Amino acid sequence: MTITSLEYGVPAVAGGTPAKTTPYTKEQRYGEAELQQLREALEQGTLFYTGGRKVRDFEAAFANLCGADHAIACSSGTAGIHATLIAGGISPGDEVITSPITDMGSIVPILYQGAVPVFADLEPHTYNLAPGAVEAAITPYTCAILAIHLFGNACNLQALSEIAERHNLLLIEDCAQAHGCLYQGRAVGNWGRMGCYSFNEFKHVACGDGGIVITNDAESARKLRLATDKCYNREAGATSRQATFLANNYRMTELQGAVALAQTSKLNDIVQRRRNWCGQLLEALKDVPGIALPEITAGCDPSWWYFALRVEPAVLGADAATFASALRAEGLPVAANYIGQGIYEYPIFTQHSAFERGEHPYCRYAYGPGLCPTAEAILDTIVMLTVREAYTQTDLEETVYAIRRVAAWFQQQSQGGVA
Ligand SMILES: *Cc1c(COP(=O)(O)O)cnc(C)c1O
């Protein structure tokens, strides 16, 4: 089938009128509900989590929403991941298998714990850990798997749980991009021993900065509480300072708790709307030559942080950056290449420069280009569309039109059509 760009008109990048005729719909994410909670927090006369109700109420509400037994709030998603490693007993020299496409917040805590990140390759279209690659990366030093649910789509948790069980490894879920994402009908974060969420400004829900860890294991919950509060035991009102293990101050204040509590009550609605909009977008782009759509993991009901597709340069004659800039000319909020390079290509890994002096166990490991070829191919070709729950049907139609138009034009160009 030959697609001519004419049926879509001339793309904006070639002088046409941009497909997006009106700005994407926006909503204020903070409002009366947050203000009311903040007022109540201040009126408590204390902003410390053991003195007030907001952090505790947020923990109860979030645990309830996820169907988890326990939730422990903390100062960031990064802090939450660190707390899970501490609570899980991860110690210097331990290897933690994880994904090379993630936020540094997943990786920093592994290094701070003295442990060694081992990067396993990904599935080409879910962008998540390939179970086979995880299993192949296991050594006698492996202690944990940190599964990242990228862009709101779950990892193959069935397979990862089985691998963790078979090899007696700790499974931790990084759900910082996957609020409201379900796997086999259950919130992510419930499959590993612990699951971490971030409430930073860029996530589905936010409180400025904050994080929360869910678990169904009472002993992990007890340790997480200590791991986020300098190993001080504040049970029953009195504070015991008899620290038994190394833990940072990762506490959440009542101010963040207040906002996070209000935001949590909005999460179901936020996720439902994103799911609806992105589900329609996915359907509408099904047959577009030259782009590979994101694949939803079997058994997953995704919550769509970004909508990330891959360009096929062999078909389009355009790379991700070129395709993305043509979409931006149409008025779409897109970016190419996500984090640019696999985490293991960053100087902190290639130069082992985490600390200025001394021997961190990860210095004995070689990192650099080529470790995970599929992950690198994903980053080379990925184009991410910013998704907001406020988007309307008009936003959807214009987005679809823009992507179809730009893809058809590049394809025609690459087949030797007129410029
Ligand atoms: C945002 C994010 C984090 C870190 O969360 P912060 O709250 O910014 O510390 C960790 N992992 C992933 C996958 C993230 O997207």
The ligand as an ORCA input file, in Angstrom:
! r2SCAN-3c Opt
* xyz 0 1
  C      10.908      9.131     39.604
  C      11.547      7.817     39.711
  C      12.340      7.444     40.815
  C      12.782      8.406     41.861
  O      11.776      9.071     42.521
  P      12.122     10.442     43.280
  O      10.894     10.700     44.071
  O      12.402     11.470     42.263
  O      13.301     10.169     44.165
  C      12.793      6.147     40.876
  N      12.518      5.254     39.924
  C      11.807      5.578     38.829
  C      11.527      4.529     37.820
  C      11.322      6.878     38.678
  O      10.639      7.203     37.574
*
